[in-house]
Structures are given as C-alpha cells and as structure tokens.
Amino acid sequence: MKHRIGRVEGEILRELTKILQKKIRDPRLSEVTITAVECTNDLSYATVYYSLLTEDAEKEKEVKEGLEKAKGMMRHLLGQTLTVYKVPELIFKRDNSVKYGSKIDRLIAEVKKQDAERTNK
C-alpha cells in the first residue's frame, strides 16, 4: 500500500507543477515552486509543500491567498489527469527547508571565516 501512495504522491507533484506553470495565470503564483506532496493513507488529503525565493511576509501572504483561490481549479485539473477514484483535497503548506538550508550554509561560512582568521593570527 505504501508503494501506491508514493506513486500517487509523485504523480500529484508532477501534475501540479505542470498545472501551476501552464494553466494557472495568477501572477501571485509566478515564483512558487512545489517541493513535495504527502498524502494520507486513504488518499483523501494531500499536503502540498511549496517554497518561495523571497522572505517578504507580504509576498508570502499574497501567495497563500493565490493558492487558496486556485485550489479548486487545480483540484479539477488534477482530476482530469489522475487515475484515482477520488481526487484528494489539497492542503498547501510553506516548505521552510530551503530557508533552513541557506541559514546552515551561512553559519558554516561564518565558522570557516572565523577559523581562517584564527589560523592567520
């Protein structure tokens, strides 16, 4: 059963990415990247994780509103391509892993800089 859920999650990820790029014309969603999809065991809900390249709180709010507005259309278009009995309800959540990764990179760079300063003294 887990294998099937994984396949469905991958298919939803691919199709939502296509839909977002080609079918949804909302300018608020131009910088959104879908990073992952997690489905419940009964495939009734799909949590869609998305990331943004900006850290602007107002832009994040606009994107959230745009996704909520486009949710019905995305689910409808998803239903035309998926081969499941019932199309899952979409739940959008911000993926903070990119932000966390850049923070880790910045901290590592600081430590390397401090280490280089210590060895040069």
DSSP file with accessible surface (Angstrom, degrees, kcal/mol):
  #  RESIDUE AA STRUCTURE BP1 BP2  ACC     N-H-->O    O-->H-N    N-H-->O    O-->H-N    TCO  KAPPA ALPHA  PHI   PSI    X-CA   Y-CA   Z-CA
    1    1 A M     >        0   0  148      0, 0.0     4,-2.0     0, 0.0     5,-0.2   0.000 360.0 360.0 360.0 -40.1    0.0    0.0    0.0
    2    2 A K  H  >  +     0   0  162      1,-0.2     4,-2.3     2,-0.2     5,-0.2   0.867 360.0  56.1 -60.6 -37.2    2.8    2.4    0.8
    3    3 A H  H  > S+     0   0  137      1,-0.2     4,-2.0     2,-0.2    -1,-0.2   0.910 106.8  49.3 -62.3 -40.2    4.3    1.9   -2.6
    4    4 A R  H  > S+     0   0   95      2,-0.2     4,-2.5     1,-0.2    -2,-0.2   0.916 109.3  51.7 -65.1 -42.9    1.0    3.0   -4.2
    5    5 A I  H  X S+     0   0   12     -4,-2.0     4,-2.8     1,-0.2    -2,-0.2   0.926 109.0  51.4 -61.1 -42.2    0.8    6.1   -2.0
    6    6 A G  H  X S+     0   0   35     -4,-2.3     4,-2.2     1,-0.2    -1,-0.2   0.898 110.1  48.7 -61.8 -40.7    4.3    7.1   -3.1
    7    7 A R  H  X S+     0   0  144     -4,-2.0     4,-2.3     2,-0.2    -1,-0.2   0.911 112.1  48.5 -65.4 -42.5    3.4    6.7   -6.7
    8    8 A V  H  X S+     0   0   15     -4,-2.5     4,-2.8     2,-0.2     5,-0.2   0.919 110.3  52.0 -64.8 -40.9    0.3    8.8   -6.3
    9    9 A E  H  X S+     0   0   46     -4,-2.8     4,-2.5     1,-0.2    -2,-0.2   0.926 110.8  48.0 -61.1 -43.1    2.3   11.5   -4.4
   10   10 A G  H  X S+     0   0   23     -4,-2.2     4,-2.4     2,-0.2    -1,-0.2   0.904 112.1  49.0 -63.7 -41.2    4.8   11.6   -7.3
   11   11 A E  H  X S+     0   0   61     -4,-2.3     4,-2.7     2,-0.2     5,-0.2   0.915 111.1  49.5 -65.9 -42.2    2.1   11.8   -9.9
   12   12 A I  H  X S+     0   0    0     -4,-2.8     4,-2.9     2,-0.2     5,-0.3   0.927 110.6  51.6 -62.4 -42.6    0.4   14.6   -8.0
   13   13 A L  H  X S+     0   0   51     -4,-2.5     4,-1.9    -5,-0.2    -2,-0.2   0.945 112.7  44.8 -59.2 -48.5    3.7   16.5   -7.7
   14   14 A R  H  X S+     0   0  130     -4,-2.4     4,-2.1     1,-0.2    -2,-0.2   0.936 116.6  44.9 -61.6 -47.8    4.4   16.3  -11.4
   15   15 A E  H  X S+     0   0   22     -4,-2.7     4,-2.8     1,-0.2    -2,-0.2   0.902 111.9  50.6 -68.7 -40.7    0.9   17.2  -12.4
   16   16 A L  H  X S+     0   0    0     -4,-2.9     4,-2.7    -5,-0.2    -1,-0.2   0.882 109.1  52.8 -64.5 -36.1    0.5   20.1  -10.0
   17   17 A T  H  X S+     0   0   45     -4,-1.9     4,-2.0    -5,-0.3    -2,-0.2   0.939 111.9  45.4 -63.0 -44.6    3.9   21.5  -11.2
   18   18 A K  H  X S+     0   0   99     -4,-2.1     4,-2.8     2,-0.2     5,-0.5   0.925 113.9  49.2 -62.3 -45.8    2.6   21.4  -14.8
   19   19 A I  H  X>S+     0   0    8     -4,-2.8     4,-2.0     1,-0.2     5,-1.9   0.926 111.1  49.6 -61.0 -44.3   -0.7   22.9  -13.9
   20   20 A L  H  <5S+     0   0   18     -4,-2.7    -1,-0.2     1,-0.2    -2,-0.2   0.890 116.8  41.6 -64.3 -37.3    1.0   25.7  -12.0
   21   21 A Q  H  <5S+     0   0  136     -4,-2.0    -2,-0.2    -5,-0.2    -1,-0.2   0.885 130.4  20.1 -77.4 -38.8    3.3   26.5  -14.9
   22   22 A K  H  <5S+     0   0  131     -4,-2.8    -3,-0.2    -5,-0.2    -2,-0.2   0.777 128.0  32.1-107.3 -31.6    0.9   26.2  -17.8
   23   23 A K  T  <5S+     0   0  126     -4,-2.0     2,-0.6    -5,-0.5    -3,-0.2   0.788  97.2  75.8-104.3 -31.8   -2.8   26.5  -16.7
   24   24 A I      < -     0   0   24     -5,-1.9    -1,-0.1     1,-0.1    46,-0.0  -0.747  52.5-175.0 -89.3 121.2   -2.9   28.9  -13.7
   25   25 A R        +     0   0  203     -2,-0.6    -1,-0.1     3,-0.0     5,-0.1   0.217  36.3 130.3-101.7  14.6   -2.5   32.5  -14.8
   26   26 A D    >   -     0   0   33      1,-0.2     3,-1.5     3,-0.1    -2,-0.1  -0.564  49.7-151.3 -74.2 119.9   -2.3   34.2  -11.4
   27   27 A P  G >  S+     0   0  101      0, 0.0     3,-1.3     0, 0.0     4,-0.2   0.762  92.6  67.9 -65.3 -20.3    0.7   36.5  -11.2
   28   28 A R  G 3  S+     0   0   62      1,-0.3     3,-0.4     2,-0.1    39,-0.1   0.769 100.0  50.3 -66.8 -22.7    0.9   35.9   -7.4
   29   29 A L  G X  S+     0   0    8     -3,-1.5     3,-1.0     1,-0.2    -1,-0.3   0.241  77.3 102.6-101.8  14.1    1.9   32.3   -8.1
   30   30 A S  T <  S+     0   0   91     -3,-1.3    -1,-0.2     1,-0.2    -2,-0.1   0.803  85.9  42.1 -69.6 -28.5    4.7   33.0  -10.6
   31   31 A E  T 3  S+     0   0   84     -3,-0.4    22,-0.4    -4,-0.2     2,-0.3   0.280  88.4 116.7-102.2  12.1    7.6   32.4   -8.1
   32   32 A V    <   -     0   0   15     -3,-1.0     2,-0.4    20,-0.1    20,-0.2  -0.637  42.0-169.8 -86.7 135.9    6.1   29.4   -6.4
   33   33 A T  E     -A   51   0A  76     18,-2.1    18,-2.8    -2,-0.3     2,-0.5  -0.994  18.4-137.8-123.2 127.7    7.8   26.0   -6.6
   34   34 A I  E     +A   50   0A  16     -2,-0.4    16,-0.3    16,-0.2     3,-0.1  -0.741  25.4 175.3 -85.1 123.6    6.1   22.8   -5.4
   35   35 A T  E     -     0   0A  49     14,-2.5     2,-0.3    -2,-0.5    15,-0.2   0.772  55.1  -5.9-102.5 -31.9    8.7   20.8   -3.5
   36   36 A A  E     -A   49   0A  36     13,-1.3    13,-2.9   -23,-0.0     2,-0.4  -0.991  48.3-148.4-160.5 160.4    6.8   17.8   -2.1
   37   37 A V  E     -A   48   0A  12     -2,-0.3     2,-0.4    11,-0.2    11,-0.2  -0.999  10.3-170.9-135.6 133.2    3.4   16.1   -1.7
   38   38 A E  E     -A   47   0A 105      9,-2.4     9,-3.4    -2,-0.4     2,-0.3  -0.994   9.3-162.6-125.3 126.7    2.3   13.9    1.2
   39   39 A C  E     -A   46   0A  16     -2,-0.4     7,-0.2     7,-0.2     2,-0.1  -0.759  21.1-114.9-105.8 152.1   -0.9   12.0    1.1
   40   40 A T    >   -     0   0   53      5,-2.2     3,-1.7    -2,-0.3    -1,-0.1  -0.336  39.9-100.5 -72.8 166.7   -2.9   10.4    3.9
   41   41 A N  T 3  S+     0   0  112      1,-0.3    -1,-0.1     2,-0.1   -36,-0.0   0.824 125.1  46.1 -61.8 -32.0   -3.2    6.6    3.8
   42   42 A D  T 3  S-     0   0  115      3,-0.0    -1,-0.3   -37,-0.0    -2,-0.0   0.376 108.8-125.1 -92.8   7.2   -6.7    6.8    2.4
   43   43 A L  S <  S+     0   0   15     -3,-1.7    -2,-0.1     2,-0.2     3,-0.1   0.740  76.2 122.0  58.6  27.2   -5.6    9.4   -0.3
   44   44 A S  S    S+     0   0   18      1,-0.2    45,-3.1    44,-0.2     2,-0.4   0.749  72.0  36.0 -89.2 -23.3   -8.4   11.8    0.8
   45   45 A Y  E     - b   0  89A 116     43,-0.3    -5,-2.2     2,-0.0     2,-0.5  -0.989  62.5-166.9-130.3 141.0   -6.0   14.6    1.6
   46   46 A A  E     -Ab  39  90A   0     43,-3.1    45,-2.6    -2,-0.4     2,-0.6  -0.986  12.0-150.5-126.9 119.4   -2.8   15.7    0.0
   47   47 A T  E     -Ab  38  91A  23     -9,-3.4    -9,-2.4    -2,-0.5     2,-0.6  -0.820  15.2-159.1 -88.8 118.8   -0.5   18.2    1.8
   48   48 A V  E     -Ab  37  92A   0     43,-3.6    45,-2.6    -2,-0.6     2,-0.4  -0.899   1.4-154.7-104.9 118.9    1.4   20.1   -0.9
   49   49 A Y  E     -Ab  36  93A  49    -13,-2.9   -14,-2.5    -2,-0.6   -13,-1.3  -0.797  16.5-178.8 -95.4 133.0    4.6   21.8    0.2
   50   50 A Y  E     -Ab  34  94A   2     43,-2.0    45,-3.9    -2,-0.4     2,-0.3  -0.900  11.5-152.6-129.3 156.6    5.7   24.9   -1.7
   51   51 A S  E     -A   33   0A  11    -18,-2.8   -18,-2.1    -2,-0.3     2,-0.3  -0.926   1.7-154.4-128.5 157.4    8.7   27.2   -1.5
   52   52 A L        -     0   0    4     -2,-0.3   -20,-0.1    43,-0.3     8,-0.0  -0.926  18.6-139.0-125.3 152.8    9.3   30.8   -2.4
   53   53 A L  S    S+     0   0  146    -22,-0.4     2,-0.3    -2,-0.3   -21,-0.1   0.620  85.3  69.2 -85.5 -11.6   12.6   32.5   -3.3
   54   54 A T        -     0   0   41    -23,-0.1    -2,-0.2     2,-0.1   -23,-0.0  -0.728  62.7-155.0-107.8 156.9   11.7   35.6   -1.2
   55   55 A E        +     0   0  101     -2,-0.3     2,-0.3    44,-0.0    -1,-0.1   0.213  51.1 132.3-109.0   9.8   11.3   36.1    2.5
   56   56 A D     >  -     0   0   90      1,-0.2     4,-2.2     2,-0.1     5,-0.2  -0.492  50.1-150.0 -67.6 124.6    8.9   39.0    2.2
   57   57 A A  H  > S+     0   0   73     -2,-0.3     4,-2.0     1,-0.2    -1,-0.2   0.869  96.1  51.1 -66.3 -36.3    6.0   38.5    4.6
   58   58 A E  H  > S+     0   0  128      2,-0.2     4,-2.3     1,-0.2    -1,-0.2   0.917 110.0  49.1 -69.2 -40.1    3.5   40.4    2.4
   59   59 A K  H  > S+     0   0   34      2,-0.2     4,-2.5     1,-0.2    -2,-0.2   0.909 109.8  52.8 -63.7 -39.5    4.5   38.3   -0.7
   60   60 A E  H  X S+     0   0   62     -4,-2.2     4,-2.3     1,-0.2    -1,-0.2   0.910 108.9  49.4 -62.9 -40.0    4.1   35.1    1.3
   61   61 A K  H  X S+     0   0  133     -4,-2.0     4,-2.4     2,-0.2    -2,-0.2   0.919 110.6  50.2 -65.4 -41.9    0.6   36.3    2.3
   62   62 A E  H  X S+     0   0   70     -4,-2.3     4,-2.6     1,-0.2    -2,-0.2   0.911 110.7  49.4 -62.2 -42.7   -0.3   37.0   -1.4
   63   63 A V  H  X S+     0   0    0     -4,-2.5     4,-2.7     2,-0.2     5,-0.2   0.920 109.5  51.6 -63.2 -42.9    1.0   33.6   -2.5
   64   64 A K  H  X S+     0   0  117     -4,-2.3     4,-2.2     1,-0.2    -2,-0.2   0.927 111.8  46.8 -60.9 -43.0   -1.1   31.9    0.2
   65   65 A E  H  X S+     0   0   91     -4,-2.4     4,-2.2     1,-0.2    -1,-0.2   0.907 112.0  51.3 -64.3 -41.7   -4.2   33.8   -0.9
   66   66 A G  H  X S+     0   0    0     -4,-2.6     4,-2.2     1,-0.2    -2,-0.2   0.903 110.2  48.4 -62.8 -41.5   -3.4   32.9   -4.6
   67   67 A L  H  X S+     0   0    2     -4,-2.7     4,-0.9     2,-0.2    -1,-0.2   0.902 111.1  50.1 -66.1 -41.3   -3.0   29.2   -3.8
   68   68 A E  H  < S+     0   0   93     -4,-2.2     4,-0.4    -5,-0.2     3,-0.3   0.896 112.6  47.8 -63.8 -37.5   -6.3   29.1   -1.8
   69   69 A K  H  < S+     0   0  164     -4,-2.2     3,-0.4     1,-0.2     4,-0.4   0.879 116.2  42.8 -70.1 -37.4   -8.1   30.8   -4.7
   70   70 A A  H  X S+     0   0   10     -4,-2.2     4,-2.8     1,-0.2     5,-0.2   0.520  87.9  95.7 -86.3  -5.0   -6.6   28.5   -7.3
   71   71 A K  H  X S+     0   0   39     -4,-0.9     4,-2.5    -3,-0.3     5,-0.2   0.895  83.6  48.0 -55.9 -45.4   -7.1   25.3   -5.1
   72   72 A G  H  > S+     0   0   51     -4,-0.4     4,-2.4    -3,-0.4    -1,-0.2   0.924 113.7  46.3 -63.5 -45.5  -10.5   24.4   -6.7
   73   73 A M  H  > S+     0   0  105     -4,-0.4     4,-2.7     2,-0.2     5,-0.2   0.911 112.7  50.7 -64.4 -41.1   -9.2   24.8  -10.3
   74   74 A M  H  X S+     0   0    0     -4,-2.8     4,-2.4     1,-0.2    -2,-0.2   0.914 111.0  48.2 -63.8 -41.3   -6.0   22.9   -9.5
   75   75 A R  H  X S+     0   0   71     -4,-2.5     4,-2.1    -5,-0.2    -1,-0.2   0.903 111.6  50.5 -66.1 -40.0   -8.0   20.0   -8.0
   76   76 A H  H  X S+     0   0  111     -4,-2.4     4,-1.0     2,-0.2    -2,-0.2   0.941 113.3  44.4 -62.4 -48.3  -10.4   19.9  -11.0
   77   77 A L  H  X S+     0   0   24     -4,-2.7     4,-0.7     1,-0.2     3,-0.4   0.865 111.5  54.5 -66.0 -33.9   -7.5   19.8  -13.5
   78   78 A L  H >X S+     0   0    0     -4,-2.4     4,-2.7    -5,-0.2     3,-1.0   0.893 103.2  56.7 -64.6 -39.2   -5.7   17.2  -11.3
   79   79 A G  H 3< S+     0   0   32     -4,-2.1    -1,-0.2     1,-0.2    -2,-0.2   0.771 100.4  58.6 -64.4 -26.1   -8.9   15.1  -11.5
   80   80 A Q  H 3< S+     0   0  125     -4,-1.0    -1,-0.2    -3,-0.4    -2,-0.2   0.750 117.2  31.0 -74.8 -22.5   -8.7   15.1  -15.3
   81   81 A T  H << S+     0   0   63     -3,-1.0    -2,-0.2    -4,-0.7    -1,-0.1   0.745 100.5  85.7-108.1 -29.6   -5.2   13.5  -15.3
   82   82 A L     <  -     0   0   18     -4,-2.7     5,-0.1    -5,-0.1   -74,-0.0  -0.427  63.2-147.0 -74.4 151.1   -5.1   11.3  -12.2
   83   83 A T        +     0   0  141     -2,-0.1     2,-0.3     3,-0.0    -1,-0.1  -0.317  58.1 116.7-111.9  48.3   -6.4    7.8  -12.4
   84   84 A V  S    S-     0   0   28     -5,-0.1     3,-0.1     1,-0.1    -2,-0.0  -0.812  71.9-120.6-112.0 158.6   -7.6    7.5   -8.8
   85   85 A Y  S    S+     0   0  233     -2,-0.3     2,-0.4     1,-0.2    -1,-0.1   0.922  99.2  20.5 -63.0 -46.3  -11.2    7.1   -7.6
   86   86 A K  S    S-     0   0  116    -43,-0.1    -1,-0.2    -3,-0.0    -3,-0.0  -0.990  80.4-127.0-129.9 130.4  -11.3   10.3   -5.6
   87   87 A V        -     0   0   27     -2,-0.4    -8,-0.1    -3,-0.1     3,-0.1  -0.591  37.6-113.6 -75.0 130.5   -9.1   13.3   -6.1
   88   88 A P        -     0   0    1      0, 0.0     2,-0.3     0, 0.0   -43,-0.3  -0.273  25.5-107.0 -66.1 149.8   -7.5   14.3   -2.8
   89   89 A E  E     -b   45   0A  72    -45,-3.1   -43,-3.1     1,-0.1     2,-0.4  -0.583  40.1-125.8 -70.7 134.8   -8.4   17.5   -1.1
   90   90 A L  E     -b   46   0A   0     -2,-0.3     2,-0.5   -45,-0.2   -43,-0.2  -0.728  26.1-175.4 -93.8 132.4   -5.3   19.9   -1.4
   91   91 A I  E     -b   47   0A  62    -45,-2.6   -43,-3.6    -2,-0.4     2,-0.4  -0.994  14.9-149.5-123.7 121.8   -3.8   21.5    1.7
   92   92 A F  E     +b   48   0A  15     -2,-0.5     2,-0.3   -45,-0.2   -43,-0.2  -0.803  18.9 173.7 -98.9 132.8   -0.9   24.0    1.0
   93   93 A K  E     -b   49   0A 105    -45,-2.6   -43,-2.0    -2,-0.4     2,-0.3  -0.995  34.4-111.5-136.0 143.2    1.9   24.5    3.4
   94   94 A R  E     -b   50   0A  33     -2,-0.3     2,-0.7   -45,-0.2   -43,-0.2  -0.518  26.2-138.5 -73.4 132.7    5.1   26.5    3.1
   95   95 A D        -     0   0   33    -45,-3.9     3,-0.4    -2,-0.3     4,-0.3  -0.839  19.7-177.4 -94.7 113.5    8.3   24.4    2.9
   96   96 A N     >  +     0   0   78     -2,-0.7     4,-2.6     1,-0.2     5,-0.2   0.321  56.7  99.5 -94.1   8.7   10.9   26.1    5.0
   97   97 A S  H  > S+     0   0   65      1,-0.2     4,-2.7     2,-0.2    -1,-0.2   0.858  81.3  52.6 -66.4 -33.3   13.7   23.6    4.2
   98   98 A V  H  > S+     0   0   77     -3,-0.4     4,-2.3     2,-0.2    -1,-0.2   0.938 111.7  46.0 -66.4 -44.4   15.2   26.0    1.6
   99   99 A K  H  > S+     0   0   91     -4,-0.3     4,-1.9     2,-0.2    -2,-0.2   0.922 114.0  48.8 -62.8 -42.7   15.3   28.8    4.2
  100  100 A Y  H  X S+     0   0  149     -4,-2.6     4,-2.3     1,-0.2    -2,-0.2   0.914 110.1  51.8 -64.1 -42.1   16.8   26.4    6.8
  101  101 A G  H  X S+     0   0   28     -4,-2.7     4,-2.5     1,-0.2    -1,-0.2   0.901 109.0  49.2 -62.5 -41.4   19.4   25.2    4.3
  102  102 A S  H  X S+     0   0   62     -4,-2.3     4,-2.3     2,-0.2    -1,-0.2   0.873 109.5  53.1 -68.0 -33.0   20.5   28.7    3.4
  103  103 A K  H  X S+     0   0  102     -4,-1.9     4,-2.5     2,-0.2    -2,-0.2   0.933 109.6  48.1 -65.3 -43.3   20.8   29.5    7.1
  104  104 A I  H  X S+     0   0   57     -4,-2.3     4,-2.6     1,-0.2     5,-0.2   0.924 111.0  51.1 -62.5 -44.1   23.0   26.4    7.7
  105  105 A D  H  X S+     0   0  110     -4,-2.5     4,-2.3     1,-0.2    -1,-0.2   0.909 110.3  49.6 -59.2 -42.5   25.2   27.4    4.7
  106  106 A R  H  X S+     0   0  135     -4,-2.3     4,-2.1     2,-0.2    -2,-0.2   0.920 111.2  49.0 -63.9 -42.6   25.6   31.0    6.1
  107  107 A L  H  X S+     0   0   74     -4,-2.5     4,-2.3     2,-0.2    -2,-0.2   0.907 110.7  50.0 -65.0 -40.0   26.6   29.6    9.5
  108  108 A I  H  X S+     0   0   84     -4,-2.6     4,-2.5     1,-0.2    -1,-0.2   0.917 109.5  51.5 -64.1 -41.7   29.1   27.2    8.0
  109  109 A A  H  X S+     0   0   58     -4,-2.3     4,-2.3    -5,-0.2    -2,-0.2   0.902 109.6  50.5 -62.5 -38.9   30.6   30.1    6.0
  110  110 A E  H  X S+     0   0   92     -4,-2.1     4,-2.6     2,-0.2    -2,-0.2   0.920 110.4  48.8 -64.0 -43.6   30.9   32.2    9.2
  111  111 A V  H  X S+     0   0   91     -4,-2.3     4,-2.6     1,-0.2    -2,-0.2   0.918 111.5  49.6 -64.6 -42.1   32.7   29.3   11.1
  112  112 A K  H  X S+     0   0  144     -4,-2.5     4,-2.5     2,-0.2    -1,-0.2   0.908 111.3  49.9 -62.6 -40.3   35.1   28.9    8.1
  113  113 A K  H  X S+     0   0  136     -4,-2.3     4,-2.2     2,-0.2    -2,-0.2   0.929 112.2  46.6 -64.1 -44.9   35.8   32.6    8.1
  114  114 A Q  H  X S+     0   0   92     -4,-2.6     4,-2.1     1,-0.2    -2,-0.2   0.896 112.4  50.9 -64.2 -39.2   36.5   32.7   11.9
  115  115 A D  H  X S+     0   0   89     -4,-2.6     4,-2.0     1,-0.2    -2,-0.2   0.911 109.8  49.5 -64.7 -41.8   38.7   29.6   11.6
  116  116 A A  H  X S+     0   0   44     -4,-2.5     4,-1.5     1,-0.2    -2,-0.2   0.887 110.1  51.5 -65.1 -37.1   40.7   31.2    8.8
  117  117 A E  H  X S+     0   0   97     -4,-2.2     4,-0.8     1,-0.2    -1,-0.2   0.886 109.3  50.8 -66.6 -38.6   41.1   34.4   10.9
  118  118 A R  H  < S+     0   0  162     -4,-2.1     3,-0.5     1,-0.2    -1,-0.2   0.881 110.6  47.6 -66.2 -41.3   42.4   32.3   13.8
  119  119 A T  H  < S+     0   0  100     -4,-2.0    -1,-0.2     1,-0.2    -2,-0.2   0.784 108.6  55.4 -73.6 -23.0   44.9   30.4   11.8
  120  120 A N  H  <        0   0  136     -4,-1.5    -1,-0.2    -5,-0.2    -2,-0.2   0.651 360.0 360.0 -80.6 -17.1   46.2   33.7   10.2
  121  121 A K     <        0   0  208     -4,-0.8    -3,-0.1    -3,-0.5    -4,-0.0  -0.195 360.0 360.0 -75.8 360.0   46.9   35.3   13.6
